[in-house]
């Protein structure tokens, strides 16, 4: 891979303009400028661009600073409140998941007993248990985390309600 010497010099010029070039790099630049007009022109164009930016200014209303800080503070408080409110939702979700798993295991474990009492064959009983208890319970647990997003509280928080 061939390195473009002029690109290296332009990178060094950029570093020198922001005060990040070493003394050795500064010396290399001075030596290079003696023999290279394109790099010297790049340096001059960079100085003109910086000088042009120095004259750039605009007026800002004094109230704007206060409004921006107030808006940022309010948003930070909203995010903190939202983060705190998610903790109970997480614990509720975990509790529902544990209860679903425990209930499903208990139902599967005692299905043989229920089959003997009601004289039901084990295969249809297991199919009914899976179809009517275990699958719907797990589907509900998977949907539980998005309940908050579907709630009016989340809609109001995001400014989506009317």
Secondary structure, 3 states (H helix, E strand, C coil): CCCCHHHHHHHHHHHHHCCCCCHHHHHHHHHHHCCCHHHHHHHHHHHHHHHHHHCCCCCCCHHHHHHHHHHHHHHHHHHHHHHHHHHHHHHHHHHHHHHHHHHHHHHHHHHHHHHHHHCCCHHHHHHHHHHHHHHHHHHHHHHHCCHHHHCHHHHHHCCCCC
